[in-house]
């Protein structure tokens, strides 16, 4: 299963990077609306993102949106340990 899970075709996974909302708009659902609008027209099977392992509140937010932690990774020398999170886009209502 690990090989099948990580196999990529170039069209299987949408990588989400750097979703941030400025302070005045935090806590108002802005990040969720941006996220959902961004993914609404995607045709990939899943979305993936990396979150700093120690950012527990951010990880919990993504989990509330349906993401699951699938592992941890240090993507380059000097990088902190990050959690790899995946959201299935198949059969989701977006």
N, C-alpha and C positions, 0 to 999 in steps of 0.2 A: 504493500500500500504506500509506503513513503515515496517510492519512485513514481508511482502514478499520481500522487498528490502534488509533487513538485514538478512534474513534467509540464513544460510550457510549449505552446504552439505559436506564440506571438500574438494570439488573439484570445487567450484564455483568462488572463488576469489584468485588471486595471489597477495600477499602482497609484495610490493617493499619497500625496506628499505635502506637508506643511499647510494644513488647514488651521488658520489662526484668525481670531476675531479680536478687534481692538477693544480695549477695556470698556468704553461706554456702551458697547453692544453685547457684552457678555451677560449670560444669565437670562437672555430674552429669547432663546431658541434660534438665534441667527446662525450659529454654526450648523445646527441640524438642518435648517432650511437650505443653506448653501450646499451641504453634503448631499442632501436628497435631490436637489436640482442638478447637481453635477452628475450624479449616478442615474438619473431618470432615463437618459437616452443611451446609456452604455449597453453594449451587446455582449460584453464578456460574461463569463460564468461567475466571476467573483471579483471583489475588490480586496486589495491588500494594503497594509500600512505598517509602519514601524513606530513604536512608542517607547520612550525611555523607560526602562524597567522600574525606576524609582518614582515615576509620575503616576501614582496610584489613582488619583482622581481622574486623570485623563484616560487611563486604561478602563476605569469603571464606566466612564461616559461612553466610550466606544462599545463596551460590552452591553450597555443598556440599548445601544443602537443595533445590536445583533452580532457584533464582531466576536470572534473567538480567538484566544491566544493559541497559536499552533507551535510555538517554539521561541527560542531566544537566539540572538545573533549579534556578533560584533562585526559590522560590515567592513571596517578598515582599521588599521593600526591606530591606536589612540582614541578610538570611538568608545563611547560608553556601551554597556550591554543594553540591547534593545529587545523588546518583545515584538515578535511578528504576529500580526493579527489579520484574520481573514473574515470577510462577510460574503456569504453566498448571495449572488444576484439572481440566481435561477428561481423561478416561482415566487419572487418577492413582489410585493405591491409597491411600486414606486411612483 
